[in-house]
Amino acid sequence: MRPSNYDKFPFVPVTAEAGACRIGWPAIAGALRAALGVAPARPGQPLVLAVECYPGTDLALLQRELVGALKPAYCLVADDYYRSPAEVDALVAGPLTTDPVFGRFNGLTVADFFDPQRLRAAQELLARAAGQLVLVLGTGATLVCPGPAVLVYADLARWEIQQRQRRGEVANLGSDNFAEKASLKYKRAYFVDWRAADRLKKQALPRADFLLDAHDPAAPKLITGADLRAGLAAAARRPFRVVPFFDPGPWGGQLLREVCGLPAGPANYAWGFDCVPEENSLLLGFGDARVEIPSLDLVFAHPRELLGEAVHGRFGTEFPIRFDFLDTVGGGNLSLQVHPLTEYAQDQFGLAYTQDESYYILAAEPGAMVHLGLKENIDYQAMLGDLARAQDDPAAPFPAATYINELPARPHDHFLIPAGTVHCAGAGSLVLEISATPYIFTFKLWDWARLGLDGQPRPVHLAHGGANIQPDRTTAWVAANLVNRFEPVASGAGWREERTGLHAREFIETRRHWFTGPVPHDTRGGVNVLNLVQGAEAVVESLTGAFAPFVVHYAETFIVPAAVGPYIVRPHGPATGTECATMKAFVRAFGD
Ligand SMILES: O=P(O)(O)OC[C@H]1O[C@](O)(CO)[C@@H](O)[C@@H]1O
């Protein structure tokens, strides 16, 4: 195995001038003081500095640092005007349901968290503070004071929030559930807090005077809203990568560590999330400084340039394509699982589109397998009975081989997994998942009598599973429809292109290019997501010099915004003269 050249901290350069980014609380306070000093006078009103915060922001730290430096007459923290934690629990109970994993998407907004009387009291206090400096901070600061003199947006990526949830440092919005299980806090944030906060962010971020990045509390960073917007505009017109993150799991393996050059600490790495813009970060480069923002900010700011008209029109401000890694080399089988059919996902969870998936095999040990679809002529009811029995009876483990196909997995195989198909990656492979973005709507059917990392059995959803398994997806159908559906579609000097999927029920189209020379690509008005699945290094170039050459390495996923149009990919650096391959995904237009 060659040494890893996988870049774990890709960034979008905004400017070579490091001065545009203030680092540390004293520099940040200085910039805010200067902005307040030149804010237009508003007779009869207080001078308000509002810091709208994404949930999970360390409000105590912010309050301590900003009050200490700016000495406002008052500091109002939005949470103090929320409903009580018990009232908030009642508010979110319906959408959350009692299921440990799944809730329902809903229309809750941050405004719903406020107690109307308390909010009025806060606004009366503001009205009495004419001419004085007032700091308002928290999630909903811009609801307490909709027109502040200076507006800062303190943003936080979801992966960082998850770390804080796991360490018990943060509770859910309006709750005091610091000690609740991290998986439940994640679920509540996923279905409620983040959706509500994103609705408010779409209003606040475009008019923010500053962006505060306090991911690292020891080195907070502040940039102007104008620089943030310049960075987002730059990213929307050039190839870029989001910041990957990696997580251990009960079935995790050892190869991802080598491929991506990951730290030795965790016992394994199961997942590598390399393009889940809902949860990944984007790093903006200001000289040597890096400002971390959720990559969703880019989707919100430039959906038309990034996604393209047709994809934006269809998906709104959601990035519909997900690339991630599943590593089972030296690990175990994923849970045997199935995903909801579209109508089930809509009815039960309020999802707009379902979790259709595919597995592209990057590496496989001899004997590695993918479990996919049912065997011919099985007794379907007996299978459901065996699944039910296996959950409670250690003496009756589920006889998976009796019912489920076991297909050999070799490098560069591509398995298509439309929702409703029973599946799981077996031990011994490194999978590049090319899937629709939803990623938590997994109905586990059988977890191989194994415990989760918390020492507890992971939740199994047999009733949901049974309602979605398609009994006619059996061996012959699977072979004909879901396995290595390769079809040559184009070629040129030094390259050839194949269609590899996905299945007709899935909205993603995938193309593989093998190349020793430059390959012409075109976004054709829709976002492209690619991964270099063979070769040490390649370069992405503009035909018109519209963006600087962009170098990618083995296994790196990169996004080419719709606005880029035509571009070229060719082997580069150590890969020059060798055969490389990319897998490309885009949203299929009818007729593709
Ligand atoms: O449920 P398991 O066994 O952890 O399986 C892996 C999970 O990762 C996903 O592929 C998402 O990345 C889900 O489909 C699946 O639930």
PDBQT file of the ligand as one rigid body, heavy atoms in Angstrom, charges set to zero:
ROOT
HETATM    1  O1  LIG A 601     -26.430   0.153  10.653  1.00  0.00    +0.000 OA
HETATM    2  P1  LIG A 601     -25.006  -0.216  10.503  1.00  0.00    +0.000 P 
HETATM    3  O2  LIG A 601     -24.710  -1.645  10.676  1.00  0.00    +0.000 OA
HETATM    4  O3  LIG A 601     -24.116   0.617  11.353  1.00  0.00    +0.000 OA
HETATM    5  O4  LIG A 601     -24.744   0.061   9.003  1.00  0.00    +0.000 OA
HETATM    6  C1  LIG A 601     -24.069   1.122   8.439  1.00  0.00    +0.000 C 
HETATM    7  C2  LIG A 601     -24.867   2.360   8.269  1.00  0.00    +0.000 C 
HETATM    8  O5  LIG A 601     -24.238   3.299   7.474  1.00  0.00    +0.000 OA
HETATM    9  C3  LIG A 601     -25.086   3.740   6.450  1.00  0.00    +0.000 C 
HETATM   10  O6  LIG A 601     -24.677   3.111   5.290  1.00  0.00    +0.000 OA
HETATM   11  C4  LIG A 601     -25.021   5.225   6.323  1.00  0.00    +0.000 C 
HETATM   12  O7  LIG A 601     -23.782   5.617   6.005  1.00  0.00    +0.000 OA
HETATM   13  C5  LIG A 601     -26.462   3.255   6.767  1.00  0.00    +0.000 C 
HETATM   14  O8  LIG A 601     -27.107   2.804   5.656  1.00  0.00    +0.000 OA
HETATM   15  C6  LIG A 601     -26.208   2.140   7.718  1.00  0.00    +0.000 C 
HETATM   16  O9  LIG A 601     -27.102   2.194   8.757  1.00  0.00    +0.000 OA
ENDROOT
TORSDOF 0
